Each structure stands twice: as structure tokens, then as C-alpha cells.
Amino acid sequence: MNTTPDARASLTSAEGIVQTALLILVWLVGTWLAIYRVPWQVFGDPCLLAATATGIIVTCLWLTRWRGLRGLIFERNLLAGFLVGMPLVYVARYLFASSSRAASYWFWIEVLGTTIFVALAVLGVKRSPWFLAIGMVVHGVAWDTWHYRNSTYIPDWYVIACLAVDLAFGAYVAARVPAYQRASRIKAEN
């Protein structure tokens, strides 16, 4: 029996199937949004940069699936970074569209949201990966939907796209929690 850390962190076949199916779902959602929903017109728009970053992150997730224990640890940190980056897009978009009619209190609301999601990301790395899954779902359900038709600087297409991506990523992370927990235990043992 192989007892190397990578072998001990391996998935059961049911876990692997569910996680792969969810990663395919994330890829399909991201691809559909990139092709049909994203208006690729304004270079440098934080929302467009976020759409591009999402594609890069999905590619990285595919690559980490074959890296064993190191891949799991990297993936968890990558997803924590993604959770940190999600509210920063809103701050950047506020600054990008600063000539908009957005009231200055919106900036402080965005900073508050960033603080909350950064805290969830840190807890997701330091305490439990469930904080990552919860943070992504809460970002979509609470943060994105609250901005829909309520913000003068976040386009509605982005809110819808971000909600779809957040929910897909949240489901993927939730399915990966057992693997992240095994990887953390193995890392602590070594």
C-alpha cells in the first residue's frame, strides 16, 4: 500500500466524479458568460479583468487536480485569493467609474464588504475550508444580488455573471472540503 502524502490525499471515486462534474459546471458557466454575457468593449474595465481572471483560475483548478497534496494546498490558497479578489472588483469598479453618479458612501460599503470577504478567506485557509464555500455563496446571494439594479457603477451583466460564477465556485469548494481537510491533516502530520 502506498502511504506517501499524495496517495493518502487521493479522492474516492464518488468524490472525484462529483468534483469533476462541478468543475465542468464552473467551466461551462464561465464560458457561457464570457461568450454571451460579457460586453468586451472597454479595455481595462475591472469587470472585464475579473471575467478574464475567472477563466485563468478555472484553468488552474484543472491543473491542480493532478498535483496531489501540493495541488490541494495550492488550490485552497488560490480559491482564498479568488474570494479576496471578488469584492475588490467592486471597489475597483467604483474607482474606475468615479465620474458616475455613485454617492461616496458606496465606496465605504464596498470597503466594508471587502473586509468581510477577506476575513472569510483567511478563516477558509486557517480554520476550515467551509468558510471559503460559504464566502463564495454569500458573495453571490447577498453581495451580488444587492448590487443588481441598485448600483450606478456595477453593470447588471456583471452582477448576473458574478452570481452564477460565485454559486458554481461555492458548490465546487463545498465538494472539495473533504479533500482540503485531508490535505491539511496530512500536512500537519509531516
C-alpha positions as CSV (number, residue, x, y, z in Angstrom):
1,M,0.0,0.0,0.0
2,N,1.3,3.4,-1.0
3,T,1.5,5.7,2.1
4,T,3.0,8.8,0.5
5,P,1.2,12.0,1.3
6,D,-0.1,12.3,-2.3
7,A,-1.6,8.8,-2.1
8,R,-3.2,9.5,1.3
9,A,-4.8,12.7,-0.1
10,S,-6.4,10.9,-3.1
11,L,-10.1,11.0,-3.7
12,T,-12.7,8.3,-3.6
13,S,-14.2,7.7,-7.0
14,A,-17.6,9.2,-5.9
15,E,-15.8,12.4,-4.7
16,G,-13.8,12.6,-7.9
17,I,-16.9,12.3,-10.1
18,V,-18.8,14.9,-8.1
19,Q,-15.9,17.3,-8.0
20,T,-15.1,16.9,-11.7
21,A,-18.7,17.4,-12.6
22,L,-18.8,20.6,-10.6
23,L,-15.6,21.8,-12.1
24,I,-17.1,21.2,-15.5
25,L,-20.1,23.2,-14.4
26,V,-17.9,26.1,-13.3
27,W,-16.1,25.9,-16.7
28,L,-19.4,25.8,-18.6
29,V,-20.9,28.8,-16.6
30,G,-17.7,30.8,-17.1
31,T,-17.5,30.0,-20.8
32,W,-21.2,30.8,-21.4
33,L,-20.9,34.1,-19.6
34,A,-17.7,35.0,-21.4
35,I,-19.2,34.3,-24.8
36,Y,-22.8,35.5,-24.4
37,R,-23.0,37.9,-21.5
38,V,-19.7,39.9,-21.3
39,P,-19.6,43.0,-23.4
40,W,-15.9,43.0,-24.3
41,Q,-15.8,46.7,-25.2
42,V,-13.9,48.8,-22.6
43,F,-10.3,47.7,-22.1
44,G,-9.2,47.9,-18.5
45,D,-12.7,47.7,-17.0
46,P,-12.3,45.8,-13.7
47,C,-15.4,43.7,-14.5
48,L,-13.8,42.5,-17.8
49,L,-10.5,41.8,-16.0
50,A,-12.4,39.8,-13.4
51,A,-14.1,37.8,-16.2
52,T,-10.6,37.0,-17.6
53,A,-9.2,36.1,-14.2
54,T,-12.1,33.7,-13.7
55,G,-11.1,31.8,-16.8
56,I,-7.5,31.7,-15.6
57,I,-8.5,30.4,-12.2
58,V,-10.7,27.7,-13.7
59,T,-7.7,26.6,-15.8
60,C,-5.5,26.5,-12.7
61,L,-8.1,24.4,-10.9
62,W,-8.0,21.8,-13.7
63,L,-4.2,21.7,-13.5
64,T,-4.1,21.3,-9.7
65,R,-6.4,18.3,-9.8
66,W,-3.3,16.2,-11.0
67,R,-0.8,17.6,-8.4
68,G,-1.9,15.6,-5.4
69,L,-1.3,17.1,-1.9
70,R,0.6,20.1,-3.2
71,G,-2.2,20.8,-5.7
72,L,-4.8,20.7,-3.0
73,I,-2.9,23.1,-0.8
74,F,-2.3,25.5,-3.7
75,E,-5.9,25.2,-4.8
76,R,-7.3,26.1,-1.4
77,N,-5.0,29.2,-1.3
78,L,-5.9,30.1,-4.9
79,L,-9.6,30.0,-4.1
80,A,-9.0,32.1,-0.9
81,G,-7.3,34.6,-3.2
82,F,-10.3,34.5,-5.5
83,L,-12.6,35.2,-2.6
84,V,-10.4,38.2,-1.6
85,G,-10.5,39.4,-5.2
86,M,-14.2,39.3,-5.7
87,P,-15.1,42.3,-3.5
88,L,-12.0,44.2,-4.7
89,V,-13.5,44.2,-8.2
90,Y,-16.4,46.2,-6.8
91,V,-14.0,48.7,-5.2
92,A,-12.0,49.0,-8.4
93,R,-15.1,49.4,-10.5
94,Y,-16.3,52.2,-8.1
95,L,-13.0,53.9,-8.6
96,F,-13.0,53.2,-12.4
97,A,-16.4,54.7,-12.8
98,S,-15.7,57.5,-10.3
99,S,-17.3,60.0,-12.6
100,S,-20.6,58.1,-12.2
101,R,-23.4,59.3,-10.0
102,A,-22.4,56.9,-7.2
103,A,-22.6,58.5,-3.8
104,S,-19.4,58.4,-1.8
105,Y,-20.9,56.2,0.9
106,W,-20.9,53.4,-1.7
107,F,-17.1,53.4,-1.5
108,W,-17.3,52.7,2.2
109,I,-19.9,50.0,1.7
110,E,-17.5,48.3,-0.8
111,V,-14.6,48.6,1.7
112,L,-16.8,47.0,4.4
113,G,-17.7,44.2,2.1
114,T,-14.1,43.6,1.2
115,T,-13.2,43.4,4.9
116,I,-15.9,40.7,5.5
117,F,-14.8,38.6,2.5
118,V,-11.1,38.9,3.3
119,A,-11.9,37.6,6.8
120,L,-13.8,34.7,5.4
121,A,-10.9,33.9,3.1
122,V,-8.4,34.0,6.0
123,L,-10.7,31.7,8.0
124,G,-11.0,29.5,5.0
125,V,-7.3,28.9,4.9
126,K,-6.5,29.0,8.7
127,R,-9.6,27.3,10.2
128,S,-11.9,25.5,7.8
129,P,-12.4,25.4,4.0
130,W,-16.1,25.7,4.7
131,F,-15.5,29.4,5.2
132,L,-14.4,29.6,1.5
133,A,-17.5,27.8,0.3
134,I,-19.8,30.0,2.5
135,G,-18.0,33.2,1.5
136,M,-18.4,32.5,-2.2
137,V,-22.1,31.6,-1.9
138,V,-22.8,34.6,0.4
139,H,-20.9,36.9,-2.0
140,G,-23.2,35.7,-4.8
141,V,-26.5,35.6,-2.9
142,A,-26.1,38.6,-0.7
143,W,-23.5,40.9,-2.3
144,D,-24.1,40.4,-6.0
145,T,-27.9,40.4,-5.7
146,W,-27.9,43.5,-3.5
147,H,-26.0,45.4,-6.3
148,Y,-28.3,44.3,-9.0
149,R,-30.2,47.4,-10.3
150,N,-29.1,49.1,-7.1
151,S,-25.7,50.4,-8.1
152,T,-24.8,53.0,-10.7
153,Y,-21.3,51.8,-11.2
154,I,-21.6,47.9,-11.3
155,P,-23.2,46.8,-14.6
156,D,-26.1,44.4,-14.3
157,W,-24.5,41.9,-16.7
158,Y,-21.6,41.7,-14.2
159,V,-23.8,41.1,-11.2
160,I,-25.6,38.3,-13.0
161,A,-22.3,36.8,-14.2
162,C,-20.7,37.1,-10.8
163,L,-23.7,35.5,-9.1
164,A,-23.5,32.5,-11.4
165,V,-19.8,32.1,-11.0
166,D,-19.9,32.5,-7.2
167,L,-22.6,29.8,-6.9
168,A,-20.7,27.4,-9.1
169,F,-17.5,28.0,-7.3
170,G,-19.2,27.7,-3.9
171,A,-20.6,24.3,-4.9
172,Y,-17.2,23.2,-6.2
173,V,-15.4,24.3,-3.0
174,A,-18.1,22.6,-0.8
175,A,-17.5,19.3,-2.7
176,R,-13.7,19.7,-2.3
177,V,-13.9,20.3,1.5
178,P,-13.1,16.7,2.4
179,A,-10.0,16.7,0.2
180,Y,-8.9,20.0,1.7
181,Q,-9.4,18.7,5.2
182,R,-7.4,15.5,4.4
183,A,-4.6,17.6,2.8
184,S,-4.5,19.8,6.0
185,R,-4.3,16.7,8.3
186,I,-1.5,15.2,6.2
187,K,0.4,18.4,6.0
188,A,0.2,18.7,9.8
189,E,1.4,15.1,10.3
190,N,4.5,15.7,8.1
